[in-house]
């Protein structure tokens, strides 16, 4: 699962039972989702701090170029940042990118590199190092290396998890929402899902014999979604059980194609709005 994991992280996890209990990450689903996100963010435990030593212009521009990042690095300036992690960090997260620097709380020259992504959830920015330090009771701001120290590295990740209310998402087996809150988008969703499935098969109740969505808690929102899809002609009709399993995902995909909206199998805001419009239109037609 993580054969080259840094000893820092291994030690933190080995000694982490009490702190996991403190944050109530104590069920197979919660543990599996937390580990999947942490392993993805750290390259299966091989990344302590964000690696900003890009070797090719194409890859650097793909991540930080115009239209891809607020840094909007141009092709005519990219060469100076190749294999120059400190300069790139300053350009991307520091004073070379004033809007992002303000957002991250990087106020002094060198802060972009000093407070680059670090630790299990890749905490980024002076303001976040300070905030996590205050929550954890550890001075990450003045000593950023502590964010990967075995005795402290779990704390920022667990506080971020707690702030996002992610235990509830894990209980619903909702990896998309977990990823969005951790990542700010859906970058690496497929990789995170693969890691989750690997961890779940290793530690989930009954292992691979019980698929994760069947272990997830039910929700009224999913029941309402299933009823709406049935009303609109889902075929085969869904069992209204409140669990977002493969059949529900398939029905959502079917509806998204029918409604000509982005197809991803996820009942997000756009899909729910389209469902409501279709149901309202059908009700109005029946009354006419």
LORO-132838 format. One record per residue: residue number from 1; x, y, z of N, C-alpha, C in turn. Coordinates in pm, whole numbers, plus 32768, in hexadecimal, padded with zeros to 4 digits. Each point is the difference from the previous one (the first is absolute). Layout:
// LORO-132838
  seq   n.u   n.v   n.w  ca.u  ca.v  ca.w   c.u   c.v   c.w
  NUM     X     Y     Z     X     Y     Z     X     Y     Z
...
//
This chain:
// LORO-132838
  seq   n.u   n.v   n.w  ca.u  ca.v  ca.w   c.u   c.v   c.w
    1  8052  7F87  8000  7FAE  8079  8000  8056  807E  8000
    2  8068  8002  8056  805B  8072  8007  808B  7FCE  8025
    3  803F  7FB5  7FA5  807F  7FBE  8023  8074  805F  8019
    4  7FF8  807B  7FCB  8070  805E  8011  7FD9  8076  805A
    5  7F9E  7FE9  8054  7FCF  806A  8059  806F  802F  805E
    6  800A  8084  8011  8065  8038  805A  7FEB  7FCF  808F
    7  806E  7FE6  8047  7FF5  7FD6  808D  7FB1  8064  8055
    8  8008  8081  7FDD  7FB5  8066  804B  7F6C  7FDA  8006
    9  7FC9  7FE0  7F8B  7F72  7FE1  7FF8  7FE1  7F79  8040
   10  8056  7F9D  7FE7  7FE9  7F7C  803A  7FF9  8008  8098
   11  805E  8049  803A  8004  800E  8092  7F82  8047  8032
   12  7FD5  8067  7FB7  7F88  804A  8028  7F86  7FA4  8001
   13  7FF2  7FAE  7F99  7F8D  7FA6  7FF9  8009  7F91  8069
   14  8079  7FCD  8016  8010  7F95  8063  7FDA  802F  808C
   15  801C  807F  801D  7FE5  8036  8086  7F7D  804F  8005
   16  7FAE  7FF4  7F97  7F8F  805C  7FF2  7F7A  7FD2  8033
   17  7FF8  7F8C  8042  7F7D  7FCC  8028  7FB2  8063  8056
   18  8042  8039  8062  7FB9  805A  805C  7FCE  807D  7FB9
   19  8053  8037  7FA7  7FD6  807B  7FBD  7F94  7FE4  7F99
   20  8004  7F8C  7FBF  7F92  7FDC  7FA5  7F7E  7FF3  804E
   21  8006  7FC4  8075  7F88  7FF6  8054  7FCE  808A  8029
   22  805D  8058  801E  7FDA  8088  8029  7FB1  8047  7F93
   23  8025  7FE8  7F83  7FBA  803F  7F90  7F93  7FA5  7FC6
   24  7FE6  7F93  8046  7F95  7FA2  7FDC  8012  7FC2  7F75
   25  807D  7FF4  7FD7  801C  7FB5  7F86  8019  7F71  802C
   26  7F92  7FBA  801A  8008  7F80  8045  7FA1  7F97  7FC7
   27  7FD6  8015  7F83  7FB2  7F9A  7FBA  804A  7FDD  7F80
   28  7FE8  7F8B  7FC8  8047  7FDC  7F85  7FEE  8065  7F8F
   29  7F87  8035  7FEE  7FEB  8061  7F95  804E  8081  801A
   30  7FFC  8032  807A  8046  807C  801F  8097  7FEF  7FF1
   31  8033  7F92  8034  8091  7FE7  7FF6  8029  7FF1  7F6E
   32  7FB1  7FB6  7FB3  8023  7FE7  7F74  8001  8081  7FAF
   33  7F9C  8055  8015  7FFC  807E  7FB5  8070  805E  802A
   34  801C  8008  8082  806C  8057  802C  8085  7FD2  7FC6
   35  801D  7F80  800B  807F  7FCD  7FCD  800C  8012  7F69
   36  7F93  7FEC  7FB8  8005  8010  7F6F  8027  808E  7FDA
   37  7FC5  8062  8043  8020  808C  7FE2  8090  8020  8027
   38  802A  7FD4  8076  8088  801C  802D  8067  7FBE  7FA5
   39  7FE6  7F84  7FD9  805E  7FBB  7FA7  8007  8042  7F78
   40  7F8E  802F  7FCE  8003  8043  7F7E  804E  8083  8009
   41  7FE3  804F  8065  8040  8083  800E  8098  7FF4  800F
   42  802E  7F90  8036  808F  7FEF  801B  8042  7F9A  7FA3
   43  7FBF  7FDF  7F91  803C  7F9F  7FA5  801D  7F7C  8046
   44  7F9A  7FCD  8047  800D  7F85  804F  806C  800C  806A
   45  8007  8076  803C  805C  8015  806F  808D  8024  7FD8
   46  8015  801F  7F80  8089  801E  7FD0  801C  8095  7FF7
   47  7F9F  8054  8022  8011  8091  7FF5  7FEF  8040  808A
   48  8068  8042  802E  7FF6  804D  807C  7FD3  808E  7FE1
   49  804A  8041  7FA5  7FDD  8087  7FD4  7FEE  8000  7F68
   50  7FAA  8058  7FD2  7FE1  800B  7F71  8080  800E  7FAE
   51  800C  7FAD  7F9A  8074  8004  7FA8  7FE5  8062  7F8E
   52  8049  806D  7FFF  7FED  8067  7F99  8075  8006  7F9E
   53  804E  7F95  7FFA  806E  7FFA  7FA0  7FCF  7FC2  7F7D
   54  7FC5  8053  7FAC  7FCE  7FD2  7F80  8070  7FFD  7F9A
   55  8006  7F93  7FB4  806D  7FEE  7FA0  7FDC  802E  7F73
   56  7F7F  8001  7FE0  7FD8  8025  7F78  7F9F  8076  8003
   57  800D  8054  7F9B  7FA8  8074  7FF5  7F6F  7FD5  7FED
   58  7FEC  7F96  7FB2  7F77  7FD4  7FE3  7FB6  7FDA  8080
   59  8042  7FB6  8057  7FBE  7FD5  807B  7FE9  8076  805E
   60  8061  8058  800A  7FF0  8074  8059  7F8C  8057  7FD2
   61  7FF7  8017  7F7D  7F94  8053  7FCB  7F79  7FBC  800D
   62  8000  7F7B  7FFA  7F83  7FB6  8011  7FC6  8016  808A
   63  8057  8010  8063  7FD3  8012  8089  7FEC  8093  8023
   64  8060  8055  7FDA  8001  808A  802F  7FF5  8068  7F90
   65  7FE7  7FD4  7F86  7FFD  805D  7F90  7F7F  804F  7FF5
   66  7FFD  8057  7F9D  7F8A  8053  7FE5  7F87  7FA6  7FE9
   67  7F94  801F  8047  7F86  7FB2  7FF3  7FFA  7F85  8058
   68  8070  7FDF  8041  8003  7F89  8056  8011  8021  8094
   69  8033  8078  801D  801B  8026  808A  8003  8097  8008
   70  7FE6  8036  8077  8002  8091  800F  808B  803B  7FEA
   71  8068  7FAD  800C  8088  8031  7FE4  800E  8029  7F6E
   72  7FB8  7FBB  7FA7  7FFD  8020  7F70  808D  8015  7FC8
   73  8057  7FA0  8017  8089  8009  7FCD  7FFD  7FF7  7F68
   74  804A  805A  7FC0  8002  8009  7F6E  8072  7FAB  7FC6
   75  7FF1  7FD3  7F85  806C  7FB2  7FC1  8085  804B  7FFB
   76  7FFA  8086  7FF1  807D  804B  7FF3  804A  8012  8085
   77  7FC3  7FD7  806F  8044  800E  8081  801C  7F7A  8043
   78  7FD3  7F94  7FC1  8001  7F7F  8044  808C  7FCB  801C
   79  8060  801D  7FA9  8085  7FC5  800F  8041  801F  8087
   80  7FE6  8076  8034  8042  8028  807D  7FCE  7FB1  8079
   81  7F90  7FB9  7FEE  7FC7  7FB5  8070  801A  7F6A  7FF8
   82  803B  7FD2  7F91  801D  7F71  7FF4  806F  7FD9  8061
   83  7FE9  7F94  804B  8061  7FD1  8064  8026  806C  8065
   84  7FA5  805D  8016  801A  806F  805D  7F87  800B  805D
   85  7FFB  7FA5  8062  7F88  7FF5  8052  7FE4  807B  8055
   86  8069  8040  8031  7FEA  8077  8053  7FC6  8073  7FAF
   87  8037  8015  7F89  7FCD  806C  7FAB  7F70  7FE3  7FD4
   88  7FE5  7F83  7FDE  7F79  7FDC  7FD5  7F9C  800F  8072
   89  8027  7FD6  8076  7FA6  800D  8074  7FDE  8092  8019
   90  8064  8057  7FF2  7FE7  808F  8016  7FA4  8039  7F95
   91  8012  7FCF  7F84  7FAD  8030  7F91  7F70  7FCD  800B
   92  7FEF  7F88  8033  7F7D  7FC0  8004  7FB4  8020  8081
   93  8045  7FF5  8072  7FBE  800F  8082  8028  807F  804A
   94  806C  803E  7FD4  8036  8071  8049  7FE1  8086  7FC1
   95  8057  805F  8017  7FE6  808A  7FD6  7FFE  8011  7F69
   96  8032  7F9C  7FB7  7FF7  8005  7F6E  7F74  7FE6  7FCC
   97  7FA6  7FD9  8057  7F74  7FEA  7FDF  7FAE  8042  806F
   98  7FF4  8084  7FFD  7FC9  804B  8073  7F78  7FCF  8030
   99  7FA7  7FE0  7FA4  7F7A  7FD4  8028  8006  7F7F  8050
  100  804C  7F9F  7FCD  800D  7F80  8045  804C  8011  8083
  101  8066  8056  8000  804D  8017  807B  7FA6  8037  806E
  102  7FAA  805D  7FDC  7FA3  8039  8062  7FA0  7F95  8034
  103  7FCE  7FAF  7FA5  7FA4  7F94  8024  8041  7F9E  8061
  104  8081  7FE3  7FEA  8046  7F9C  8050  8042  803B  807D
  105  8002  8085  800A  8040  803D  8073  8098  7FFF  7FF6
  106  8034  8002  7F86  8091  8008  7FEA  8024  8093  7FED
  107  8040  803B  8062  8012  8091  8003  808F  802F  7FEB
  108  8060  7FA5  800A  808D  8027  7FF8  8045  7FB5  7F8F
  109  806C  803B  7FC9  804E  7FB7  7F9C  802C  7F78  8038
  110  7FF1  7F9A  7FAF  8026  7F79  802B  7F8F  7FB0  803D
  111  7F90  8041  8020  7F91  7FB7  803E  7FC4  7F97  7FA2
  112  8004  801B  7F7D  7FC7  7FA1  7FA2  8040  7F76  800D
  113  8085  8000  800E  8048  7F81  8010  7FF6  7FCC  808F
  114  800E  8059  805F  7FFF  7FD8  808D  7F7E  7FB9  8024
  115  7F92  8031  7FC7  7F7D  7FC9  8022  7FC0  7FBA  7F89
  116  8055  7FBF  7FAD  7FCA  7FAE  7F94  7FB8  7F88  803C
  117  7FBB  7FB3  7FAC  7FB4  7F8F  8031  8054  7FA3  8056
  118  7FCE  7FDF  8076  804B  7FA9  8059  7FA6  7FA6  8051
  119  802E  7F86  8018  7FB7  7FA5  8058  7F98  7FAC  7FBA
  120  7FB2  7FB9  804F  7FA4  7F9C  7FCD  7F93  8038  7FA7
  121  7FD3  807A  801A  7F9B  803E  7FAA  803A  8078  7FB5
  122  8086  8006  7FFB  8047  8068  7FB6  7FCC  808C  8023
  123  8003  801E  8081  7FDD  8086  8031  8055  8067  7FB9
  124  7FC2  806B  7FCE  8046  8062  7FAE  7FE0  808D  802F
  125  8068  8054  800C  7FED  808D  8021  801A  801F  8092
  126  803D  8073  8018  8020  8028  8088  7F86  8006  805B
  127  7F91  8032  7FCB  7F87  800B  8051  7FD0  7F76  802C
  128  800B  7F9E  7FA9  7FD3  7F79  8022  8061  7FBB  805F
  129  8082  8018  7FEE  8061  7FCA  8061  7FE5  803B  808A
  130  7FE2  8081  8004  7FE3  8041  8080  7F7E  7FCB  803C
  131  7F99  7FF6  7FAD  7F7E  7FD2  8031  8008  7F71  8033
  132  8040  7FA9  7FB3  800D  7F75  802B  8057  7FF4  807D
  133  8065  8055  8008  8053  8000  8078  7FB2  8026  807B
  134  7FA9  8064  7FF2  7FAD  802A  8071  7FA0  7F91  802A
  135  7FC7  7FBB  7F9D  7FA4  7F93  801F  8047  7F8A  8042
  136  8079  7FE4  7FCE  8049  7F8A  802F  8056  801B  807A
  137  8018  8080  801E  805A  8020  806E  8091  7FE6  7FDD
  138  8021  800E  7F7F  8088  7FEB  7FCF  8026  8078  7FAA
  139  807A  8034  800E  8026  807A  7FB9  802E  7FE2  7F72
  140  7FA3  7FD9  7FAA  8021  7FE4  7F75  802D  807F  7FB7
  141  7FCF  8072  802A  801D  807C  7FB9  8095  8024  8009
  142  8037  7FFA  8077  808C  8023  8011  805F  7F8C  7FE5
  143  7FCB  7F87  8000  8051  7F8A  7FE3  7FB1  7FA4  7FA4
  144  7FF9  8021  7F7D  7FAD  7FB3  7FA3  8023  7F6C  7FF8
  145  807D  7FDC  801E  8025  7F72  7FF8  7FB2  7FA9  8062
  146  7FC8  803D  8068  7FB3  7FB3  8061  7F83  7FC3  7FC2
  147  7FD4  8035  7F8D  7F85  7FCE  7FC4  8010  7F72  7FCA
  148  807E  7FD2  7FF4  8018  7F76  7FD6  8044  7FAF  806E
  149  800B  8038  8077  803C  7FB6  8070  7FA1  7F92  802D
  150  8033  7F89  8020  7FA8  7F90  8025  7F9E  8022  806F
  151  802C  804D  8063  7FAA  801D  8072  7F95  8067  7FE1
  152  800A  8044  7F8D  7FA2  806D  7FE4  7FBB  7FF5  7F79
  153  802F  7FAA  7FA8  7FD1  8006  7F74  7F6E  7FDB  7FEE
  154  7FC8  7FAF  805A  7F73  7FDE  7FF3  7FA4  8075  8021
  155  802E  8059  8057  7FA6  8067  8036  7FC7  805E  7F96
  156  8051  803B  7FA7  7FC4  8059  7F9B  7F9C  7FB7  7FA6
  157  8022  7F86  7FD9  7FA7  7FB4  7FA9  7F7C  7FE2  8046
  158  8007  7FDB  807E  7F86  7FDE  8049  7FAC  807B  801E
  159  8040  8070  801C  7FB3  807B  8015  7FBD  802C  7F7E
  160  8047  7FF4  7F90  7FC2  8022  7F7F  7F8A  7FA5  7FE4
  161  8011  7F81  801C  7F94  7F9E  7FEE  7F89  8025  8057
  162  801B  8023  807C  7F96  8023  805E  7FB8  8080  7FD7
  163  804D  8065  7FD6  7FC3  807E  7FD5  7FA4  7FED  7F89
  164  8023  7FA3  7FA9  7FAE  7FE7  7F8A  7F87  7FA9  801A
  165  7FF1  7FCF  807B  7F90  7FA7  801F  8007  7F7F  7FB0
  166  8079  7FCD  7FEC  8012  7F93  7FA1  7FDF  7F76  8038
  167  7FF2  7FF4  8084  7FD0  7F7F  8033  7F74  7FE3  7FCB
  168  7FAC  8067  7FFB  7F78  7FEC  7FCE  8002  7FD8  7F6D
  169  805B  803C  7FB3  800C  7FDA  7F72  8032  7F71  7FF2
  170  805F  7FDB  8055  8033  7F77  7FFB  7F92  7F9C  8023
  171  7FAD  8025  8061  7F92  7FA6  8026  7FA2  7FE7  7F8B
  172  7FF5  8062  7FA5  7FAC  7FF1  7F89  804F  7FC5  7F8B
  173  8080  7FE4  8016  8058  7FCF  7F96  8006  8063  7F8C
  174  8005  8081  8022  7FF9  806C  7F9C  808C  8034  7FE3
  175  8049  7FB8  7FAD  808A  8025  7FE5  800B  807E  7FAC
  176  7F9A  801E  7FB1  8006  807A  7FAF  8000  807C  8059
  177  7FA7  8006  8061  7FFC  8074  8059  807F  8007  8054
  178  802F  7F8F  8030  807D  7FFF  804D  8071  803A  7FAB
  179  800A  7FD3  7F84  806A  8030  7FA7  7FF3  8096  7FE7
  180  7F86  802E  7FE9  7FEC  808F  7FE4  802A  8056  8077
  181  7FE1  7FD3  8078  8022  804F  8077  8096  7FFD  801B
  182  803E  7F8D  7FED  8091  7FF4  8016  804E  8048  7F93
  183  7FD5  7FEE  7F83  804D  802D  7F8D  7FD4  8088  7FCA
  184  7F84  8026  801D  7FCA  807A  7FC5  7FC3  7FE7  7F77
  185  8004  7F84  7FD4  7FC8  7FD7  7F7F  7FFD  7F68  7FFE
  186  800D  7FC9  7F89  7FFA  7F6E  7FF4  8080  7FC8  7FC3
  187  806F  8048  8011  807F  7FCF  7FCA  8024  7F7A  803D
  188  8020  7FA1  7FA9  802B  7F7D  8030  7F92  7FAA  8038
  189  7F83  801B  7FDD  7F92  7FB4  803A  800E  7F6B  7FE4
  190  8026  7FDD  7F85  800B  7F72  7FDF  806F  7FBD  8052
  191  8070  8046  8011  806C  7FC9  8050  7FDB  7FF2  8092
  192  7FB7  8062  8033  7FD3  7FFA  808B  7F9E  7F8C  8013
  193  7FAB  7FEC  7F9B  7FA0  7F93  8007  8047  7F79  7FFF
  194  8065  7FF2  7FAD  804D  7F83  7FFC  8043  7FE4  8086
  195  8037  8068  803C  8040  7FEE  8083  7F99  7FDB  806A
  196  7F8B  8041  7FF9  7F97  7FDD  8060  7FDC  7F6D  7FF4
  197  7FEE  7FD2  7F86  7FD8  7F74  7FED  806B  7FA0  8033
  198  807F  8028  7FEF  806E  7FAD  8032  7FFE  7FFA  8098
  199  7FF0  8075  8040  7FFE  8004  8092  7F85  7FB7  8034
  200  7F8D  8019  7FC1  7F84  7FC1  8030  800A  7F68  7FFB
  201  8037  7FCB  7F94  800A  7F6F  7FF4  805B  7FC5  806B
  202  805D  8054  8033  805C  7FD0  8066  7FC7  800A  808D
  203  7FB1  806A  801B  7FD5  8014  808B  7F6A  8008  8011
  204  7FB4  8006  7F93  7F6F  800B  800D  7FC4  7F84  803F
  205  7F8D  800F  803E  7FBD  7F8E  803C  7FE6  7F96  7F96
  206  8026  7F87  801E  7FF3  7F90  7FA3  8056  8013  7F85
  207  805C  8062  8004  805B  8016  7F90  7FB7  8015  7F7E
  208  8031  7FC0  7F97  7FC8  8014  7F7B  7F77  7FC0  7FF2
  209  7FD5  7FB1  8064  7F7E  7FBF  7FF6  7F8C  8060  8016
  210  801C  8074  8038  7F98  8063  8013  802B  8081  7FBB
  211  7FBC  8024  7F93  8026  8078  7FB8  7FE0  807A  8055
  212  804D  8069  7FEC  7FF9  8073  805A  7F78  8042  8001
  213  7FC0  800C  7F8C  7F81  804A  7FFE  7F94  7FB8  8050
  214  800B  7F7C  800C  7F9E  7FB7  8050  8017  8014  8095
  215  807B  8024  8024  801E  801C  808D  7FDE  808F  8026
  216  7FE9  8054  7F9B  7FE8  808E  801A  7F78  8015  8042
  217  7FF8  806B  804D  7F81  8026  803D  7F9F  802E  7F93
  218  7F80  7FF0  801B  7F9B  8031  7FA3  7FE8  8095  8017
  219  7FC3  8042  7F9D  7FE0  808E  8010  7F7A  801F  7FC0
  220  7FB9  805E  803D  7F7F  802A  7FC8  8013  8042  7F78
  221  8070  8048  7FEF  8019  8042  7F80  800B  7F9A  7F8E
  222  8042  7F90  801D  800E  7F99  7F98  7F7A  7FBD  7FE5
  223  7FB0  7FED  8067  7F7A  7FC8  7FEA  7FAE  805B  7FA5
  224  8004  8083  801A  7FB6  805F  7FAD  8032  7FFE  7F71
  225  8084  7FF5  7FF0  803B  7FF7  7F7B  7FCE  7F83  7FB8
  226  8001  7F8F  8044  7FD3  7F83  7FC3  7F6D  8007  7FD9
  227  7FAE  803C  8055  7F71  800F  7FE0  7FED  8058  7F86
  228  804D  806E  7FF8  7FF5  805B  7F8E  8028  7FBB  7F7F
  229  806C  7FB3  8004  802D  7FB9  7F89  7F98  7F98  7FD5
  230  7FC5  7FBD  8060  7F95  7FA1  7FDE  7F8A  8046  7FC1
  231  7FDB  8074  8037  7F8F  804D  7FC9  801A  8028  7F6F
  232  807E  8015  7FDF  8023  802D  7F78  801E  7F8B  7FA2
  233  7FF0  7F86  8033  8009  7F8D  7FA6  8080  7FB0  8005
  234  8047  8004  806F  807A  7FAF  800B  7FDF  7F6E  7FE2
  235  8051  7FC2  7FAC  7FE6  7F76  7FD6  8084  7FB2  8003
  236  800A  7F9E  8059  7F98  7FCF  805C  7FE7  8061  8072
  237  7F8B  7FF6  803A  7FDD  8056  8070  805E  7FE5  8075
  238  8020  806B  8048  805D  7FF4  8070  7FBA  7FCF  807E
  239  8048  7FB3  804E  7FD4  7FE1  8088  801A  807D  8054
  240  7F99  8035  803F  800F  807B  804E  8032  7FDB  808B
  241  8085  7FF6  800A  803C  7FD4  807F  805B  8069  803F
  242  8010  8074  7FBC  8051  806A  803A  8095  7FED  7FF3
  243  802B  7F9B  7FB2  808F  7FE8  7FED  8027  8020  7F70
  244  806D  804B  7FF2  802D  802C  7F7C  805E  7F97  7FC6
  245  7FC5  7F94  7FCE  804E  7F94  7FC8  8009  8006  7F69
  246  8034  7F97  7FC1  8013  7FFE  7F6F  7F80  8016  7FB1
  247  7F8F  7FC8  802F  7F83  8010  7FB6  7FD3  8092  8000
  248  800E  8042  8073  7FDC  808E  8008  805C  8054  7FA9
  249  8080  7FE3  8005  8060  8049  7FAC  7FDF  7FEE  7F6C
  250  7FDC  7F86  7FD9  7FDC  7FE5  7F74  7F83  804E  7FD8
  251  7F9E  8007  805B  7F85  804B  7FE2  801C  8095  7FF6
  252  8059  8034  8055  8025  808D  7FF8  8044  801C  7F7A
  253  8059  7FA6  7FD7  8044  800F  7F7E  7F9A  8001  7F8E
  254  7F9F  7FA7  8008  7F94  7FFC  7F9B  7FB7  8086  7FFB
  255  7FDC  8036  8074  7FB7  807E  8002  8056  8072  7FCA
  256  807F  8004  8025  8058  806B  7FD0  8008  8001  7F68
  257  8005  7F8A  7FC5  8002  7FF9  7F6D  7F7C  8033  7FC7
  258  7F92  7FD8  803F  7F7D  802E  7FD2  7FF4  8098  8009
  259  8037  8038  806B  7FF3  8090  8018  806C  8052  7FBA
  260  805F  7FB9  7FBF  806E  8042  7FB8  8052  805C  805D
  261  8021  7FC9  8073  8057  8045  805F  807C  7FA9  8013
  262  806C  8035  803C  807A  7FB1  8010  7FE4  7F78  8042
  263  803A  7F98  7FC6  7FE7  7F78  802E  8073  7FD1  8058
  264  7FE2  7FEA  8081  8067  7FCD  805A  7FC8  7FA0  8069
  265  7F7D  7FE6  7FFB  7FC5  7FA4  8060  7FF0  8038  808B
  266  801B  8082  800F  7FF8  8040  8083  7F89  805F  8003
  267  7FAD  7FF3  8065  7F8A  8057  800B  8027  8082  8045
  268  8048  8054  7FB7  8029  8081  8035  7F94  806A  7FEA
  269  8025  807E  8016  7F9E  806C  7FFB  7FBE  800D  7F77
  270  804F  7FF2  7F95  7FC8  800E  7F79  7F9C  7F91  7FE5
  271  8025  7F86  8025  7FA7  7F8E  7FE9  7F80  800B  8051
  272  800C  8027  807E  7F89  800E  8054  7FA4  806E  7FCC
  273  803B  806D  7FCF  7FAE  806B  7FC7  7FB7  7FD0  7F83
  274  8047  7FB3  7FAC  7FC1  7FCC  7F86  7F91  7F9D  8022
  275  8015  7FAF  8066  7F97  7FA4  802D  7F84  804C  802C
  276  8015  806A  804C  7F90  804F  8031  7FB2  803E  7F8D
  277  8049  8034  7F9C  7FBF  803D  7F8C  7FAC  7F98  7FB5
  278  8039  7F89  7FED  7FB6  7F97  7FB8  7F83  7FD6  804D
  279  800D  7FF2  8083  7F8C  7FD8  8051  7F95  806C  7FFF
  280  802A  807E  800B  7FA0  806F  7FFD  7FB9  8008  7F7A
  281  804D  7FEC  7F94  7FC5  8005  7F7A  7F9B  7F8F  7FEE
  282  8020  7F8B  8034  7FA4  7F90  7FF3  7F81  8018  8050
  283  800F  8039  8078  7F8B  801D  8054  7FA6  8067  7FBC
  284  803F  8068  7FC5  7FB2  8067  7FBA  7FB7  7FC5  7F8A
  285  8041  7FA4  7FB8  7FC2  7FC1  7F8B  7F88  7FAA  802A
  286  800E  7FBB  8070  7F93  7FAA  802E  7F87  8052  802C
  287  8019  807A  8031  7F92  8055  802F  7FBA  8047  7F8D
  288  8047  800D  7F91  7FC8  804B  7F8E  7F89  7FB6  7FC2
//
